[in-house]
Amino acid sequence: MSVTVRVPAKVNVQLAVGPARPDGFHDLANVFLAVGLYDEITATPADTLRVTCAGPGSDQVPLDHSNLAARAALALAARYGREPAVHLHIDKDIPVAGGMAGGSADGAGALLACDALWGTGASREELLDICAELGSDVPFSLVGGAALGTGRGERLTELKVGGTFHWVFAMAERGLSTPAVFREFDRLGEGAGIPEPAASQAVLDALASGDPGALAVAVSNDLQPAALSLFPELSDTLAAGRAAGALAALVSGSGPTTAFLAGDADGATVIAGVLRASGTCASVRVAEGAVAGATVV
């Protein structure tokens, strides 16, 4: 017997970042949108906890207990007083170290897969509590759709989405460390008055209406200057996407994946073709959102 869970990537249509807290984290107003690029996590009974991985970038994925999938299995097993005897296999399709929450998706997927495999019967609230312990983006990977994340991003308010948004994602030649991007954010903002983060009503209204033009005007990412400081070549990718007709172009989360909002499916196809020919990125993917969160398949 085995259980497979499919989990989507995310794009941040707003990422407002507050000043560093005493614990080193930052308060966020993080508007997540789940998009149709997926990892699949399969849980199979085993003698001991083991993680394997296949797919693009899998050579960069840790296979020890630092992997969020392994940590999820350990956390659920500890809560229910059982041995974490499971083989977790990750089929990667979400970019690794790309700012699209691939590791968080794997944690949420492994948690749901182990819950189903072991028959623990954990409530949604219990699963979300474990997700929040694992990392800031993990709860959203479980929930999917669209949501506002506050605190470190782990406290979620689900949001209405009134239509389908068409996205193009350009993957970079190398990754970016999320902690490094936050450190650069702190460095760039040193001495400046960084306001407390707040959700943009324009973003929330645009999601609810399903209007890509309104969303394009409202999207923002406070981490983008830090990501561009560490990876200046991303500016060329952003410029190529804008020239191809993207309504909006921004770094996804902490990067280095760049995200381009299209007016419709045909527009996304055109933008993707131009980006592929531009020589400014390693690969290009097209996806729609919002989509469901972690789901047993």
ABEGO torsion letter per residue (X at the ends): XBBBBBBBBBBBABBBBBBBBAAGBBBBBBBBBBBBBBBBBBBBBBABBBBBBBEBGAAABBABAABAAAAAAAAAAAAAGBBBBBBBBBBBABBBGAGAGAAAAAAAAAAAAAAAAAGAGBBAAAAAAAAAAAEAAAAAAAAEEBBBBBEAGABBBBBBBABBBBBBBBBBABBBBAAAAAAAAAAAABGBBBBBBBBBAAAAAAAAAGBAAAAAAABBBAAAAAAAAABAAAAAAAAAAAAAGBABBBBBEAOABBBBBBABAAAAAAAAAAAAAAGABABBBBBBOBBBBBBBX
